Amino acid sequence: MKTNRPTFKSFKNKALQNAEVRAEYDALAPLFNIKKQLVAARLAKGVTQEQIALKIGTSKSNISRLESLNNTYMPNLGTLMKYAEALGLRLDIGLR
């Protein structure tokens, strides 16, 4: 039996019509963008969360929290640099 529950996409679209919600969403975009890049880079290199945690001297749960889009944990620059280095990459930061 099919229910008529809204999808996440429809919920998100409706929520983003609210100016305050939209402003907060837009403000968090750079954070979520970097998190998506971290996960994509790690997966492209074939590295697990456990492996990267060992390389940078932290726990898997910290890597999970760092990569999670379900929270607004803001990683520090040093952590991002270690993460990139552990993958054989370089962190580039710029202003526009």
Steps between C-alpha positions, in 0.01 A plus 500: 500500500643835393488790743481865406789606719707787366844420370809661647546695178149647518546577871832673429358703211209617714727585795734700278212729404528645852752787487653421841543131416648592162750740658619237750520235226705730278730590791577132557565422131881542519521262797290234330698546178831427673349197674381363165848558356663314790282194449539506121880525527522221757280269293691583180821393675335180629570587864266409786413727790700267725807527279494878483443520876817295557698716259410824674497370856133515588204266533260374233216670686678836463537442125134403481401820680732704278344360182137497619250727331265444794683745723664839478830399661756745363842335449808707572755579233762267646263204484412574139868525411579166669202335328614624157860399566393151610340459157806635319316821418547868576241725662437818304303786654405817321285807523253624240 
